[in-house]
Amino acid sequence: MRNVLEVNNETCIGCGECAQDCPYGLILMQNDRPAMDMERVEMCLECHHCLAVCPTGALCIHGCNPDDSQALPGNSPSAEQLSLLIKGRRTTRRYRKEPVSREEIDFLLEAVAYAPTAVNNRQVLFTIIEDPQVMDNFRKATYAMLQEKIMNGGLPAGMEYLQEAVVKSRDSGQDIIFRGAPHFIIASAPKTGSSPEADCHIALSYFELMAASMGLGTVWSGLAKRSLAMLTPESLYKLGIPESHTIGYMMAFGRPAVIYHRTVQRENCHINRVLNVA
């Protein structure tokens, strides 16, 4: 079997950081040089911690050259900048008709690919509607489906509130499910995964913050998830989402038609400090 770990002996300083940081302890130090435990190599998560932690860039893992990675020191946003982004993020319920470009969407998704997943399985599927016309068709189809359910008395107990969404859409043109957004994204993952729902939520949280940094707006669409995933899951299968997937969540996004000029003010979050364990 090909050794998935290649070491540049000229730049390796034998610090052992790669061995200490490997989650499954698959890297062994031999004569002050790291080597892969080939008897357990199939356990490798391909997390690339070893590549990232090497201070001299001496390790190549799975054919990935450390020279192709981006250096972190001095290039990360400050804690104050990230805090401001988090505090200034707002749920956007008003959107411009101007679509987000394919290049911007690809940039977003490339960043979201780095979101953590259980055991690094990276199996979250992003089903995205980029074309505003396709989005309009999807919007109309969703309301038509709900209207049919209402007419046939098919709304389950506890979901009667969806009738309000249909009535407002019909009578005043309000799109309270998708908020008039030109784009839509659905995160799903195989049901057999370790934590499919959590993986999807984490990925969309990354998507939301990255979008905010680009001046884009997002809205977590709980009404859409309840309408589609619970009432007509077959409509999601038609979008190409496998039946074997758990639907994590859905998010509408686009260019906001509203500008927020300052952060809001929040009381401290609920904290339970454990001071002792008996």
LUMLUM-593512 format. One record per residue (C-alpha): x, y, z; residue number from 1. Coordinates in Angstrom, 3 decimals. Layout:
N
xx->X	yy->Y	zz->Z	seq->NUM $
...
! end
This chain:
278
xx->0.000	yy->0.000	zz->0.000	seq->1 $
xx->1.275	yy->3.445	zz->-0.917	seq->2 $
xx->2.445	yy->5.441	zz->2.091	seq->3 $
xx->-0.098	yy->8.240	zz->2.447	seq->4 $
xx->2.336	yy->10.250	zz->4.569	seq->5 $
xx->5.431	yy->11.713	zz->2.928	seq->6 $
xx->8.058	yy->13.512	zz->4.985	seq->7 $
xx->10.642	yy->16.019	zz->3.786	seq->8 $
xx->13.616	yy->15.013	zz->5.907	seq->9 $
xx->15.429	yy->18.227	zz->5.073	seq->10 $
xx->12.761	yy->20.444	zz->6.647	seq->11 $
xx->11.355	yy->18.081	zz->9.312	seq->12 $
xx->12.670	yy->19.083	zz->12.760	seq->13 $
xx->11.398	yy->15.980	zz->14.543	seq->14 $
xx->9.171	yy->17.944	zz->16.939	seq->15 $
xx->6.541	yy->15.188	zz->17.017	seq->16 $
xx->3.594	yy->17.615	zz->16.830	seq->17 $
xx->2.019	yy->15.596	zz->14.014	seq->18 $
xx->2.128	yy->12.399	zz->16.067	seq->19 $
xx->0.689	yy->14.078	zz->19.141	seq->20 $
xx->-2.131	yy->15.752	zz->17.211	seq->21 $
xx->-3.306	yy->12.751	zz->15.147	seq->22 $
xx->-6.807	yy->11.938	zz->16.521	seq->23 $
xx->-6.307	yy->8.178	zz->16.218	seq->24 $
xx->-2.586	yy->8.090	zz->16.945	seq->25 $
xx->-1.761	yy->6.755	zz->13.491	seq->26 $
xx->1.532	yy->8.640	zz->13.202	seq->27 $
xx->4.522	yy->7.153	zz->14.978	seq->28 $
xx->7.901	yy->8.726	zz->15.651	seq->29 $
xx->10.732	yy->6.566	zz->14.380	seq->30 $
xx->14.286	yy->7.875	zz->14.779	seq->31 $
xx->12.845	yy->11.354	zz->15.370	seq->32 $
xx->10.901	yy->11.221	zz->12.124	seq->33 $
xx->7.136	yy->10.696	zz->11.686	seq->34 $
xx->5.830	yy->7.603	zz->9.911	seq->35 $
xx->2.348	yy->6.277	zz->9.281	seq->36 $
xx->1.240	yy->3.149	zz->11.113	seq->37 $
xx->0.454	yy->1.149	zz->7.987	seq->38 $
xx->-1.347	yy->-1.565	zz->9.935	seq->39 $
xx->-4.036	yy->0.964	zz->10.899	seq->40 $
xx->-3.848	yy->3.375	zz->7.981	seq->41 $
xx->-7.436	yy->2.606	zz->6.967	seq->42 $
xx->-8.545	yy->4.411	zz->10.146	seq->43 $
xx->-7.175	yy->7.711	zz->8.847	seq->44 $
xx->-9.911	yy->10.376	zz->8.882	seq->45 $
xx->-8.111	yy->12.489	zz->6.280	seq->46 $
xx->-8.505	yy->15.417	zz->8.661	seq->47 $
xx->-5.042	yy->16.715	zz->7.681	seq->48 $
xx->-4.270	yy->17.850	zz->11.225	seq->49 $
xx->-0.727	yy->16.614	zz->10.686	seq->50 $
xx->-0.285	yy->18.846	zz->7.637	seq->51 $
xx->-1.749	yy->21.858	zz->9.441	seq->52 $
xx->0.193	yy->21.463	zz->12.697	seq->53 $
xx->3.649	yy->20.974	zz->11.132	seq->54 $
xx->5.562	yy->24.216	zz->11.812	seq->55 $
xx->7.937	yy->23.768	zz->8.878	seq->56 $
xx->5.530	yy->22.360	zz->6.294	seq->57 $
xx->7.465	yy->19.115	zz->6.073	seq->58 $
xx->4.503	yy->16.749	zz->5.737	seq->59 $
xx->2.559	yy->15.788	zz->2.635	seq->60 $
xx->-0.574	yy->13.778	zz->3.405	seq->61 $
xx->-2.762	yy->12.063	zz->0.813	seq->62 $
xx->-0.879	yy->13.899	zz->-1.921	seq->63 $
xx->-1.666	yy->17.340	zz->-0.463	seq->64 $
xx->1.348	yy->19.636	zz->-0.622	seq->65 $
xx->1.642	yy->22.007	zz->2.376	seq->66 $
xx->2.875	yy->24.707	zz->-0.005	seq->67 $
xx->-0.635	yy->24.791	zz->-1.466	seq->68 $
xx->-2.172	yy->25.598	zz->1.931	seq->69 $
xx->-2.664	yy->29.128	zz->3.219	seq->70 $
xx->-0.542	yy->30.361	zz->6.120	seq->71 $
xx->-2.564	yy->31.266	zz->9.220	seq->72 $
xx->-0.386	yy->33.500	zz->11.440	seq->73 $
xx->-1.167	yy->37.125	zz->10.762	seq->74 $
xx->-3.916	yy->36.341	zz->8.242	seq->75 $
xx->-6.883	yy->35.527	zz->10.480	seq->76 $
xx->-9.494	yy->38.147	zz->11.434	seq->77 $
xx->-9.126	yy->39.534	zz->14.924	seq->78 $
xx->-11.436	yy->38.451	zz->17.727	seq->79 $
xx->-12.954	yy->41.925	zz->17.679	seq->80 $
xx->-13.687	yy->41.706	zz->13.938	seq->81 $
xx->-15.277	yy->38.276	zz->14.242	seq->82 $
xx->-17.277	yy->39.393	zz->17.269	seq->83 $
xx->-18.613	yy->42.370	zz->15.312	seq->84 $
xx->-19.630	yy->40.111	zz->12.420	seq->85 $
xx->-21.514	yy->37.803	zz->14.793	seq->86 $
xx->-23.185	yy->40.660	zz->16.657	seq->87 $
xx->-24.095	yy->42.495	zz->13.453	seq->88 $
xx->-25.578	yy->39.507	zz->11.647	seq->89 $
xx->-29.305	yy->39.964	zz->11.112	seq->90 $
xx->-31.962	yy->37.691	zz->9.706	seq->91 $
xx->-32.894	yy->39.204	zz->6.353	seq->92 $
xx->-36.567	yy->39.248	zz->5.363	seq->93 $
xx->-36.330	yy->41.746	zz->2.486	seq->94 $
xx->-34.349	yy->41.039	zz->-0.671	seq->95 $
xx->-33.402	yy->42.762	zz->-3.874	seq->96 $
xx->-34.236	yy->41.077	zz->-7.144	seq->97 $
xx->-30.596	yy->41.214	zz->-8.248	seq->98 $
xx->-29.214	yy->37.651	zz->-8.037	seq->99 $
xx->-26.001	yy->36.583	zz->-6.386	seq->100 $
xx->-23.422	yy->35.614	zz->-9.000	seq->101 $
xx->-22.276	yy->32.037	zz->-9.573	seq->102 $
xx->-18.746	yy->33.104	zz->-8.590	seq->103 $
xx->-19.944	yy->34.445	zz->-5.235	seq->104 $
xx->-22.003	yy->31.339	zz->-4.534	seq->105 $
xx->-19.083	yy->29.075	zz->-5.403	seq->106 $
xx->-16.834	yy->31.124	zz->-3.117	seq->107 $
xx->-19.365	yy->30.680	zz->-0.318	seq->108 $
xx->-19.656	yy->26.939	zz->-0.810	seq->109 $
xx->-15.890	yy->26.492	zz->-1.039	seq->110 $
xx->-15.553	yy->28.022	zz->2.421	seq->111 $
xx->-18.462	yy->26.010	zz->3.828	seq->112 $
xx->-16.719	yy->22.813	zz->2.729	seq->113 $
xx->-14.391	yy->23.390	zz->5.691	seq->114 $
xx->-17.189	yy->23.202	zz->8.262	seq->115 $
xx->-16.595	yy->20.383	zz->10.768	seq->116 $
xx->-18.511	yy->17.136	zz->10.508	seq->117 $
xx->-18.629	yy->14.067	zz->12.742	seq->118 $
xx->-15.528	yy->11.885	zz->12.181	seq->119 $
xx->-14.736	yy->14.176	zz->9.241	seq->120 $
xx->-17.196	yy->12.326	zz->6.988	seq->121 $
xx->-17.905	yy->15.488	zz->4.922	seq->122 $
xx->-21.111	yy->14.034	zz->3.474	seq->123 $
xx->-23.358	yy->17.087	zz->3.762	seq->124 $
xx->-25.143	yy->17.681	zz->0.468	seq->125 $
xx->-25.956	yy->21.265	zz->-0.479	seq->126 $
xx->-28.928	yy->21.440	zz->-2.823	seq->127 $
xx->-29.013	yy->24.985	zz->-4.111	seq->128 $
xx->-31.380	yy->26.960	zz->-6.312	seq->129 $
xx->-29.315	yy->29.590	zz->-8.116	seq->130 $
xx->-31.607	yy->30.707	zz->-10.937	seq->131 $
xx->-34.190	yy->33.250	zz->-9.667	seq->132 $
xx->-36.721	yy->31.980	zz->-12.220	seq->133 $
xx->-36.331	yy->28.436	zz->-10.922	seq->134 $
xx->-36.722	yy->29.854	zz->-7.427	seq->135 $
xx->-39.966	yy->31.578	zz->-8.426	seq->136 $
xx->-41.276	yy->28.310	zz->-9.854	seq->137 $
xx->-40.295	yy->26.501	zz->-6.669	seq->138 $
xx->-41.983	yy->29.192	zz->-4.586	seq->139 $
xx->-45.231	yy->28.927	zz->-6.547	seq->140 $
xx->-45.176	yy->25.136	zz->-6.386	seq->141 $
xx->-44.719	yy->25.212	zz->-2.616	seq->142 $
xx->-47.688	yy->27.533	zz->-2.045	seq->143 $
xx->-49.796	yy->25.528	zz->-4.485	seq->144 $
xx->-48.981	yy->22.366	zz->-2.566	seq->145 $
xx->-49.977	yy->23.987	zz->0.725	seq->146 $
xx->-53.184	yy->25.323	zz->-0.804	seq->147 $
xx->-54.099	yy->21.843	zz->-1.962	seq->148 $
xx->-53.383	yy->20.416	zz->1.489	seq->149 $
xx->-55.618	yy->23.033	zz->3.066	seq->150 $
xx->-58.438	yy->22.487	zz->0.567	seq->151 $
xx->-58.333	yy->18.751	zz->1.237	seq->152 $
xx->-58.067	yy->19.169	zz->4.997	seq->153 $
xx->-54.632	yy->17.636	zz->4.905	seq->154 $
xx->-52.739	yy->19.840	zz->7.352	seq->155 $
xx->-51.774	yy->17.746	zz->10.369	seq->156 $
xx->-52.775	yy->18.843	zz->13.846	seq->157 $
xx->-50.390	yy->21.465	zz->15.096	seq->158 $
xx->-49.511	yy->22.734	zz->11.621	seq->159 $
xx->-52.576	yy->24.889	zz->11.054	seq->160 $
xx->-50.353	yy->27.966	zz->11.213	seq->161 $
xx->-49.246	yy->27.183	zz->7.654	seq->162 $
xx->-52.683	yy->28.248	zz->6.496	seq->163 $
xx->-51.798	yy->31.811	zz->7.459	seq->164 $
xx->-48.768	yy->31.666	zz->5.151	seq->165 $
xx->-50.960	yy->30.624	zz->2.245	seq->166 $
xx->-53.668	yy->33.215	zz->2.982	seq->167 $
xx->-51.187	yy->36.078	zz->3.213	seq->168 $
xx->-49.508	yy->34.954	zz->0.027	seq->169 $
xx->-52.835	yy->34.775	zz->-1.795	seq->170 $
xx->-54.408	yy->37.951	zz->-0.448	seq->171 $
xx->-51.475	yy->40.358	zz->-0.155	seq->172 $
xx->-48.626	yy->38.753	zz->-2.070	seq->173 $
xx->-46.533	yy->38.302	zz->1.078	seq->174 $
xx->-44.031	yy->35.499	zz->0.786	seq->175 $
xx->-43.597	yy->34.658	zz->4.450	seq->176 $
xx->-42.011	yy->31.290	zz->3.715	seq->177 $
xx->-39.146	yy->32.374	zz->1.446	seq->178 $
xx->-39.335	yy->36.153	zz->2.054	seq->179 $
xx->-38.947	yy->36.894	zz->-1.638	seq->180 $
xx->-35.346	yy->35.674	zz->-1.676	seq->181 $
xx->-33.923	yy->34.836	zz->-5.115	seq->182 $
xx->-31.949	yy->31.831	zz->-3.901	seq->183 $
xx->-32.442	yy->28.808	zz->-1.666	seq->184 $
xx->-30.165	yy->26.198	zz->-0.131	seq->185 $
xx->-31.020	yy->22.893	zz->1.554	seq->186 $
xx->-28.486	yy->20.991	zz->3.648	seq->187 $
xx->-28.983	yy->17.249	zz->3.937	seq->188 $
xx->-26.829	yy->14.295	zz->4.938	seq->189 $
xx->-27.061	yy->10.486	zz->4.927	seq->190 $
xx->-29.225	yy->9.152	zz->7.734	seq->191 $
xx->-26.532	yy->6.576	zz->8.482	seq->192 $
xx->-24.026	yy->9.258	zz->9.456	seq->193 $
xx->-22.947	yy->9.855	zz->13.046	seq->194 $
xx->-24.738	yy->13.212	zz->13.392	seq->195 $
xx->-26.424	yy->14.222	zz->10.117	seq->196 $
xx->-28.628	yy->16.984	zz->11.538	seq->197 $
xx->-25.821	yy->18.590	zz->13.539	seq->198 $
xx->-23.511	yy->18.452	zz->10.521	seq->199 $
xx->-26.111	yy->20.282	zz->8.416	seq->200 $
xx->-26.770	yy->22.927	zz->11.057	seq->201 $
xx->-23.073	yy->23.612	zz->11.511	seq->202 $
xx->-22.575	yy->23.886	zz->7.743	seq->203 $
xx->-25.425	yy->26.367	zz->7.341	seq->204 $
xx->-24.134	yy->28.388	zz->10.303	seq->205 $
xx->-20.821	yy->28.708	zz->8.483	seq->206 $
xx->-22.717	yy->29.601	zz->5.303	seq->207 $
xx->-24.671	yy->32.302	zz->7.125	seq->208 $
xx->-21.615	yy->33.981	zz->8.652	seq->209 $
xx->-19.650	yy->33.786	zz->5.418	seq->210 $
xx->-22.598	yy->35.307	zz->3.571	seq->211 $
xx->-22.786	yy->38.108	zz->6.128	seq->212 $
xx->-19.101	yy->38.883	zz->5.598	seq->213 $
xx->-19.880	yy->39.317	zz->1.877	seq->214 $
xx->-22.791	yy->41.665	zz->2.459	seq->215 $
xx->-25.394	yy->38.999	zz->1.678	seq->216 $
xx->-28.536	yy->38.248	zz->3.651	seq->217 $
xx->-29.881	yy->34.905	zz->4.860	seq->218 $
xx->-32.966	yy->33.597	zz->6.628	seq->219 $
xx->-33.345	yy->30.190	zz->8.251	seq->220 $
xx->-36.570	yy->28.955	zz->6.721	seq->221 $
xx->-38.311	yy->26.837	zz->9.326	seq->222 $
xx->-41.638	yy->27.225	zz->7.546	seq->223 $
xx->-40.128	yy->25.824	zz->4.375	seq->224 $
xx->-38.649	yy->22.852	zz->6.191	seq->225 $
xx->-41.919	yy->22.044	zz->7.900	seq->226 $
xx->-43.890	yy->22.514	zz->4.700	seq->227 $
xx->-41.614	yy->20.489	zz->2.452	seq->228 $
xx->-39.840	yy->17.935	zz->4.650	seq->229 $
xx->-42.896	yy->17.063	zz->6.717	seq->230 $
xx->-45.782	yy->17.420	zz->4.268	seq->231 $
xx->-44.331	yy->16.621	zz->0.851	seq->232 $
xx->-40.874	yy->15.059	zz->1.130	seq->233 $
xx->-41.339	yy->13.758	zz->-2.416	seq->234 $
xx->-41.007	yy->17.351	zz->-3.633	seq->235 $
xx->-37.477	yy->17.368	zz->-2.223	seq->236 $
xx->-36.597	yy->14.096	zz->-3.887	seq->237 $
xx->-37.539	yy->15.729	zz->-7.182	seq->238 $
xx->-34.824	yy->18.301	zz->-6.481	seq->239 $
xx->-32.270	yy->15.510	zz->-6.406	seq->240 $
xx->-32.052	yy->14.980	zz->-2.643	seq->241 $
xx->-31.711	yy->11.222	zz->-1.932	seq->242 $
xx->-34.454	yy->9.562	zz->0.093	seq->243 $
xx->-31.693	yy->8.153	zz->2.280	seq->244 $
xx->-30.857	yy->11.662	zz->3.521	seq->245 $
xx->-31.926	yy->13.511	zz->6.632	seq->246 $
xx->-33.057	yy->17.039	zz->5.814	seq->247 $
xx->-31.026	yy->19.189	zz->8.165	seq->248 $
xx->-32.363	yy->22.647	zz->7.427	seq->249 $
xx->-33.153	yy->25.163	zz->4.703	seq->250 $
xx->-32.040	yy->28.732	zz->4.128	seq->251 $
xx->-33.107	yy->31.454	zz->1.709	seq->252 $
xx->-30.506	yy->34.024	zz->0.737	seq->253 $
xx->-29.706	yy->36.908	zz->-1.576	seq->254 $
xx->-28.777	yy->40.580	zz->-1.655	seq->255 $
xx->-30.581	yy->42.385	zz->1.171	seq->256 $
xx->-32.970	yy->45.231	zz->0.456	seq->257 $
xx->-32.387	yy->46.561	zz->3.959	seq->258 $
xx->-29.337	yy->48.057	zz->5.698	seq->259 $
xx->-28.687	yy->47.632	zz->9.412	seq->260 $
xx->-26.477	yy->50.397	zz->10.750	seq->261 $
xx->-25.551	yy->49.057	zz->14.161	seq->262 $
xx->-25.578	yy->45.979	zz->16.328	seq->263 $
xx->-28.492	yy->45.209	zz->18.609	seq->264 $
xx->-28.103	yy->44.819	zz->22.371	seq->265 $
xx->-28.438	yy->41.527	zz->24.150	seq->266 $
xx->-28.383	yy->40.553	zz->27.774	seq->267 $
xx->-25.803	yy->37.997	zz->28.759	seq->268 $
xx->-26.510	yy->34.491	zz->27.553	seq->269 $
xx->-27.741	yy->31.869	zz->30.006	seq->270 $
xx->-24.692	yy->30.408	zz->31.709	seq->271 $
xx->-24.359	yy->27.519	zz->34.113	seq->272 $
xx->-20.858	yy->27.577	zz->35.573	seq->273 $
xx->-19.841	yy->24.257	zz->37.092	seq->274 $
xx->-17.566	yy->25.072	zz->40.008	seq->275 $
xx->-17.246	yy->21.601	zz->41.471	seq->276 $
xx->-18.029	yy->17.981	zz->40.689	seq->277 $
xx->-18.701	yy->15.762	zz->43.664	seq->278 $
! end
